[in-house]
Amino acid sequence: MNELAFYQAGLIGGVGDLVGERALSAVGALLLLAIGMLTRKYIIPLLKTAQAKQTAGHVLLIADDITDYFAEKYPSAHWSVWLDRAVDKITDVTGVNRGPAERAVRASVNRKKGRLAAGEGKIEGRS
């Protein structure tokens, strides 16, 4: 009789361990799933935003250099004459679409507009 009780206790304990291990595995899987969802929702967009800001900064620096180049190359021409060439050059150099490149060139020209209108040659900017 004692052997039967001992055997039943061992069987019940084994089933309890098996259920406990499965429950722990399920909780771990759910925890990993939740971490993955939070990473996808919050961390990845944050990293993409940081990369986009860094790319935008590089495009603005390149736009400053290119507008300086075209201001030196065509000192007597109005900036609107070489605006499309500058945008094309930025898209070739950086690989960004035409819209962001055009905005970068326009921002660079607006920062330097007084000097470009005066035809001073090299424009001192951030470059």
C-alpha positions in Angstrom: 0.0 0.0 0.0 2.8 2.4 0.8 4.4 1.6 -2.5 1.2 2.5 -4.3 0.9 5.8 -2.5 4.6 6.5 -3.2 4.1 5.6 -6.9 1.0 7.8 -7.2 2.8 10.7 -5.5 5.6 10.3 -8.0 3.2 10.2 -10.9 1.4 13.3 -9.7 4.6 15.1 -9.1 5.9 14.2 -12.6 2.7 15.4 -14.2 3.0 18.6 -12.1 6.6 19.1 -13.3 5.5 18.5 -16.9 2.7 21.0 -16.6 5.0 23.5 -14.8 7.7 23.2 -17.5 5.1 23.7 -20.3 3.6 26.7 -18.5 7.0 28.2 -18.1 7.8 27.6 -21.7 4.5 29.2 -22.8 5.2 32.2 -20.6 8.7 32.5 -22.0 7.3 32.3 -25.6 4.7 34.9 -24.8 7.3 37.2 -23.2 9.5 36.9 -26.3 6.5 37.6 -28.6 5.7 40.7 -26.5 9.3 42.0 -26.6 9.3 41.5 -30.4 6.1 43.4 -30.9 7.3 46.3 -28.7 10.6 46.4 -30.5 8.8 46.5 -33.9 6.4 49.2 -32.7 8.8 51.5 -30.9 12.5 50.8 -31.4 12.7 50.2 -35.1 10.8 53.4 -36.1 13.1 55.3 -33.7 16.2 53.8 -35.5 14.7 54.6 -38.9 14.1 58.2 -37.8 17.6 58.6 -36.6 18.9 57.3 -39.9 16.6 59.6 -41.9 17.8 62.6 -39.9 21.5 61.6 -40.5 20.8 61.2 -44.3 19.0 64.6 -44.4 22.0 66.3 -42.7 24.3 64.8 -45.3 22.0 65.8 -48.2 22.0 69.4 -46.8 25.8 69.5 -46.6 26.0 68.2 -50.2 23.4 70.8 -51.3 25.5 73.6 -49.8 28.6 72.4 -51.6 26.8 72.0 -54.9 25.2 75.4 -54.7 28.6 76.9 -54.0 30.0 75.1 -57.0 27.3 76.3 -59.3 27.5 79.9 -57.9 31.2 79.8 -58.8 30.7 78.2 -62.2 27.9 80.6 -63.3 28.6 83.8 -61.4 26.5 86.0 -63.7 23.5 83.6 -63.9 20.6 83.8 -61.6 20.3 80.9 -59.2 17.1 79.7 -60.9 19.0 79.0 -64.1 21.1 76.2 -62.5 18.6 75.0 -59.9 17.6 71.9 -62.0 21.2 71.0 -62.6 22.0 71.2 -58.9 19.0 69.0 -58.1 20.1 66.4 -60.7 23.6 66.5 -59.3 22.3 65.8 -55.8 20.2 62.9 -56.9 23.2 61.4 -58.7 25.5 61.9 -55.8 23.2 60.8 -52.9 20.6 58.6 -54.6 17.7 60.4 -52.9 14.5 61.2 -54.8 14.1 64.4 -56.7 11.7 65.9 -54.1 14.0 65.9 -51.1 16.9 67.0 -53.3 15.0 69.9 -54.6 14.0 70.9 -51.1 17.6 70.7 -50.0 18.8 72.9 -52.8 16.0 75.5 -52.2 16.9 75.5 -48.5 20.5 76.1 -49.3 19.7 78.8 -51.8 17.3 80.5 -49.4 20.0 80.6 -46.7 22.4 82.2 -49.2 19.9 84.2 -51.3 21.3 87.6 -50.6 24.8 86.6 -51.7 23.6 84.7 -54.7 21.6 87.8 -55.9 24.6 90.0 -55.5 26.8 87.6 -57.5 29.6 87.4 -54.9 31.0 84.1 -56.3 31.8 81.6 -53.6 29.0 81.5 -51.0 30.1 80.8 -47.5 27.7 78.4 -45.8 28.0 75.3 -43.7 30.2 73.6 -46.3 
